[in-house]
Amino acid sequence: MRDEQGDVAGLFPRMDLSRRGFFMTSLATGFALSVTPVNATTITTDTDGLTAGEVKIPVADGEIPAYRAQPAKGTKFPVVIVVEEIFGVHEHIKDLCRRLAKAGYLAIAPELYARLGDVPKIEDIKEVIAVVNKLKDAQAFSDLDATLAWVEKNGGEGDHVGITGFCRGGRMVWMYASHNPKLKAAVAWYGPLTGKTSEEFPTHPLDVVETIKVPVLGLYGGLDKGIPQENIDAMKEKIAKAGLKDEFVVYPDAEHGFNADYRPSYNAEAAADGWKRMLAWFKANGVA
């Protein structure tokens, strides 16, 4: 399933993507309609021992919804910001937050597409891409900064913050790692490394390597048709020249979306190994 930057923005004139004042007021329930039916391999993590649910994040022009999960007892938890796929903060992203909370983190996934429409309720994948391609990097940075400010006031330890993201969210992990030096570590799951530039995407991860401020672990699939090995090799070369601590793991038999247990692309072995590596990366780099 294609969920990287596509050349389809503007193909749906019946939807006014530029209208101001629209905010998605609450998160969707269940899975995004554009990715149903859901696979039998879907993982469901319970909320036993957790405080989990929707919260509101104050932002410059209002508020956006987010899903937060954390241990029910204690305070000042290490923080992991979870950046959604293009499908919005739907059940899979919420479950990932609960898994991180079970590991002792305050995990929070802000709905970065809140101004653009109710993405999980859009059935046509082309229309989904057209909508999410309207999110400007600068807007996402601002909302992620606001999310970090919120968790610092609501039980999170601001000196122990990591970020992880998937697909388009994996791209944002690289970009945000070049934006916010308060992060301790970052883990990008199959995030595109390059692409066409636009007003929304003025630069891409390959363009900002020299400004990346935190250690990034990249988890990628060797069978990913949208992110060829040559892109990864080019990123590795730039990282080496910049003297960064960033690392890559490429799973030769995994496709794009290999951690998405609700989709046919799921690869249980690669997903489990990637999850262990992510937790170890956070611990080794001062998030935990």
SVG drawing of the C-alpha trace seen along z (x, -y; Angstrom):
<svg xmlns="http://www.w3.org/2000/svg" viewBox="-17 -31 50 45">
<polyline fill="none" stroke="black" stroke-width="0.4" points="0.0,0.0 1.4,-3.3 1.7,-5.8 4.7,-7.9 4.6,-11.3 2.7,-11.1 2.0,-13.3 -1.8,-13.3 -2.3,-16.6 -4.9,-18.7 -6.7,-15.9 -9.8,-16.2 -11.3,-19.7 -14.5,-18.9 -12.5,-18.9 -11.3,-22.4 -8.0,-21.4 -7.0,-25.0 -10.0,-26.0 -9.1,-27.6 -10.7,-27.1 -11.4,-23.3 -10.1,-21.2 -10.6,-17.5 -12.0,-17.7 -11.6,-14.1 -9.7,-11.0 -11.3,-8.3 -12.2,-5.0 -11.1,-1.7 -8.9,-1.4 -8.6,-3.8 -11.2,-3.0 -8.7,-3.2 -6.8,-0.1 -9.7,2.2 -10.3,5.1 -7.9,5.6 -5.6,8.6 -6.1,11.4 -2.5,10.7 -3.5,7.5 -2.1,7.0 -4.3,5.6 -2.6,4.4 -4.8,4.0 -4.8,1.0 -4.3,3.0 -1.9,1.0 -2.1,-2.0 -3.7,-5.4 -4.6,-5.7 -7.0,-7.8 -7.5,-10.9 -6.0,-14.3 -6.0,-17.8 -2.8,-19.5 -2.9,-23.4 -1.3,-24.7 -0.8,-28.1 -4.3,-28.3 -6.4,-26.1 -6.0,-22.6 -5.4,-19.2 -6.4,-15.7 -3.7,-13.2 -3.6,-9.7 -1.6,-9.3 -0.7,-6.1 1.5,-5.8 1.9,-3.7 -1.0,-4.2 1.3,-4.7 4.2,-7.1 5.2,-10.4 8.0,-11.9 8.0,-9.2 10.5,-9.1 8.6,-10.2 8.2,-8.8 6.4,-10.9 4.8,-8.6 4.3,-10.1 1.4,-8.5 1.4,-7.0 -0.7,-8.8 -3.8,-7.1 -4.0,-9.2 -4.0,-8.3 -6.2,-5.2 -6.3,-2.0 -2.8,-0.8 -1.1,-3.9 -3.0,-3.9 -1.9,-0.3 1.8,-1.2 1.4,-3.9 0.0,-1.3 2.9,1.1 5.4,-1.7 3.5,-2.5 3.8,1.1 7.6,0.6 7.5,-2.3 7.1,-5.3 4.6,-8.1 3.8,-7.7 1.8,-10.3 0.6,-10.4 -0.7,-13.9 -3.1,-14.1 -0.9,-16.2 -3.6,-16.1 -6.3,-17.6 -6.6,-20.8 -7.0,-19.0 -9.8,-16.6 -10.8,-13.3 -8.2,-11.2 -9.1,-7.8 -12.7,-8.2 -11.6,-8.7 -12.0,-5.4 -10.0,-6.3 -6.3,-6.0 -5.6,-8.6 -7.8,-11.0 -5.9,-10.3 -2.6,-11.1 -4.0,-14.3 -5.1,-15.4 -2.0,-14.6 0.3,-16.0 -1.0,-19.4 0.6,-19.2 3.6,-21.5 6.8,-20.5 6.8,-23.8 3.3,-23.1 4.2,-19.6 7.3,-20.9 5.2,-23.5 2.6,-20.9 5.3,-18.4 6.9,-21.2 3.6,-21.9 3.2,-18.2 6.5,-18.1 5.5,-21.2 2.3,-19.4 4.0,-16.3 6.5,-18.2 3.5,-19.7 1.6,-16.4 3.8,-13.7 6.6,-13.5 10.3,-14.0 11.4,-16.7 15.0,-15.7 14.3,-12.1 12.4,-12.4 12.5,-10.2 10.5,-10.1 9.5,-7.3 7.4,-7.3 6.2,-5.0 6.0,-5.5 5.4,-9.2 5.9,-9.5 9.3,-7.9 10.2,-10.7 9.1,-13.2 11.3,-11.6 14.4,-12.4 13.2,-15.9 12.3,-16.6 15.6,-15.2 17.2,-18.1 14.7,-20.6 14.6,-19.9 17.8,-19.4 15.8,-18.5 15.4,-15.0 17.7,-12.3 17.1,-9.7 14.9,-8.9 13.8,-5.8 12.5,-6.0 10.5,-3.1 10.6,-2.9 10.4,-6.7 11.1,-8.1 14.5,-9.7 14.1,-11.9 11.4,-13.1 10.2,-16.1 10.4,-19.4 7.3,-21.6 6.0,-24.4 4.9,-21.7 8.2,-19.6 11.0,-22.1 13.6,-19.6 13.9,-15.9 16.0,-13.8 18.9,-13.5 19.0,-17.3 19.3,-17.9 21.8,-15.3 24.3,-17.9 21.8,-19.5 20.5,-16.3 21.0,-16.9 20.2,-13.5 21.1,-9.8 18.7,-8.2 18.1,-4.5 16.6,-3.8 14.6,-0.5 13.9,0.4 12.7,3.2 14.9,4.7 11.8,5.3 10.4,1.8 9.7,0.6 9.3,-3.0 12.6,-3.3 15.3,-1.7 18.6,-0.6 20.4,-3.4 18.6,-6.0 19.6,-4.3 23.2,-4.0 23.2,-7.8 21.9,-8.5 24.6,-6.3 27.3,-8.1 26.1,-11.5 25.8,-10.3 29.4,-9.0 30.7,-12.2 28.9,-14.2 30.3,-12.0 26.9,-11.1 26.0,-8.2 23.0,-7.3 22.5,-3.6 20.5,-1.6 19.0,1.9 17.6,3.3 15.5,6.4 16.1,8.2 12.8,10.0 10.6,7.2 8.4,4.9 7.4,1.3 5.0,1.2 6.5,4.4 5.5,3.3 1.9,2.7 0.4,5.9 -3.1,4.9 -1.9,4.9 -0.7,7.6 2.8,6.1 3.3,7.2 6.5,9.2 6.3,10.6 10.1,11.4 11.3,8.1 8.7,6.2 9.7,7.9 13.4,7.4 12.8,3.8 10.8,3.2 13.6,4.7 16.2,2.5 14.0,-0.6 13.8,-0.1 17.5,0.7 18.3,-2.5 16.2,-4.6 17.9,-3.1 21.4,-3.4 20.9,-7.1 19.4,-8.4 15.6,-8.3 14.8,-5.6"/>
</svg>
